C-alpha cells in the first residue's frame, strides 16, 4: 500500500469578517494581510503555514476543535499587545514549573494561547 504524503498548505478559519482577522493575525504573527475580497483573506507569517480566513454562512461560536499556541518571550506583554488589537483574555495567566500560558480569544472569539515555553 502506497503511503500518502501531503503537505500542509494553509489553515482556514471560517469567520464573519476575513479582512479584520487577517489584519489581526498579521499584527501578531508578522506578514502582510492580503484581502482578496469581502469573503477571503490570508496572511503568510514568516516561517509558518498560511493562515486563511473565509467568510462562512454557518460561523459558530464555542469551543474550538483546533487551537493555535503562539510561543512568546513574555506572556504579559503579548497579552497586552493582543488586547490592544481586539483580542480578549480568557481567565488569568496560568504559571507552573514548565512556564506560563494565557488563553485568549481573537476578535471573533476563536481561542488561541500565548505560551512562554516551547512545551505548549
C-alpha positions as CSV (number, residue, x, y, z in Angstrom):
1,X,0.0,0.0,0.0
2,X,1.4,3.4,-1.0
3,X,1.9,6.0,1.7
4,X,0.1,9.3,1.2
5,X,2.4,12.2,1.6
6,X,0.6,15.5,1.8
7,X,2.0,19.0,2.6
8,X,0.1,21.4,4.8
9,X,-0.8,24.3,2.5
10,X,-2.8,26.5,4.9
11,X,-5.1,26.6,7.9
12,X,-8.5,28.0,7.0
13,X,-10.8,29.7,9.6
14,X,-14.4,30.3,8.9
15,X,-15.4,33.7,10.1
16,X,-17.7,36.7,9.6
17,X,-15.0,39.3,8.7
18,X,-12.0,37.8,6.9
19,X,-10.2,41.1,6.4
20,X,-10.4,42.0,10.1
21,X,-9.0,38.7,11.2
22,X,-6.2,38.7,8.5
23,X,-5.1,42.1,9.8
24,X,-5.3,41.0,13.5
25,X,-3.3,37.8,12.9
26,X,-0.7,39.6,10.7
27,X,-0.1,42.0,13.6
28,X,0.5,39.1,16.0
29,X,2.5,36.8,13.7
30,X,4.1,39.1,11.1
31,X,3.5,39.0,7.4
32,X,1.2,41.2,5.3
33,X,-2.6,40.8,5.4
34,X,-4.0,40.1,1.9
35,X,-7.7,40.8,1.5
36,X,-8.8,39.3,-1.8
37,X,-12.4,40.3,-1.4
38,X,-15.0,40.5,1.3
39,X,-15.2,36.7,1.6
40,X,-11.5,35.7,1.6
41,X,-8.3,37.0,3.2
42,X,-5.0,35.5,4.3
43,X,-1.6,36.1,5.9
44,X,1.7,34.3,5.3
45,X,3.5,34.5,8.6
46,X,7.3,34.1,8.3
47,X,8.3,30.5,8.8
48,X,4.7,29.3,9.2
49,X,1.9,28.0,7.0
50,X,-0.5,30.4,5.5
51,X,-3.4,31.3,7.8
52,X,-6.5,32.0,5.7
53,X,-10.0,33.4,6.6
54,X,-13.1,32.5,4.7
55,X,-16.5,34.1,5.2
56,X,-18.8,31.4,6.3
57,X,-22.6,31.2,6.4
58,X,-22.6,29.0,9.4
59,X,-20.0,30.6,11.6
60,X,-20.3,29.1,15.1
61,X,-19.0,30.1,18.5
62,X,-18.0,27.9,21.3
63,X,-15.1,25.6,22.0
64,X,-12.5,25.3,19.2
65,X,-11.6,22.0,17.8
66,X,-8.3,23.4,16.7
67,X,-6.2,26.0,18.6
68,X,-3.1,27.9,17.8
69,X,-0.4,28.0,20.5
70,X,1.9,31.0,20.0
71,X,5.3,30.8,21.7
72,X,6.3,34.2,23.1
73,X,9.0,35.6,25.3
74,X,6.7,37.3,27.7
75,X,3.0,36.3,28.1
76,X,2.0,39.5,29.8
77,X,3.4,41.7,27.0
78,X,1.9,39.5,24.3
79,X,-1.5,39.6,26.1
80,X,-1.4,43.4,26.3
81,X,-0.5,43.8,22.6
82,X,-3.2,41.4,21.5
83,X,-5.8,43.2,23.7
84,X,-4.9,46.5,22.0
85,X,-5.7,44.8,18.7
86,X,-9.1,43.5,19.7
87,X,-8.3,40.1,21.5
88,X,-9.8,39.2,24.8
89,X,-8.1,37.2,27.6
90,X,-9.9,34.1,29.0
91,X,-9.2,33.9,32.7
92,X,-5.9,34.6,34.3
93,X,-2.4,33.7,33.2
94,X,-1.5,30.1,34.3
95,X,2.0,29.7,35.6
96,X,3.7,26.5,36.8
97,X,7.1,24.8,36.8
98,X,7.1,24.4,33.0
99,X,6.3,28.1,32.2
100,X,3.2,30.2,31.7
101,X,0.3,30.4,29.3
102,X,-2.6,32.7,28.7
103,X,-5.8,31.6,26.9
104,X,-7.1,34.3,24.5
105,X,-9.9,34.9,22.0
106,X,-9.3,36.7,18.7
107,X,-11.8,39.5,17.7
108,X,-14.3,36.8,16.5
109,X,-13.9,34.6,19.6
110,X,-11.5,32.0,18.2
111,X,-9.4,30.6,21.0
112,X,-5.6,30.7,21.0
113,X,-2.9,30.6,23.6
114,X,0.3,32.6,24.3
115,X,2.9,30.1,25.7
116,X,6.2,31.1,27.3
117,X,7.9,27.8,26.9
118,X,8.2,25.5,23.9
119,X,6.4,22.7,25.7
120,X,2.9,24.0,24.8
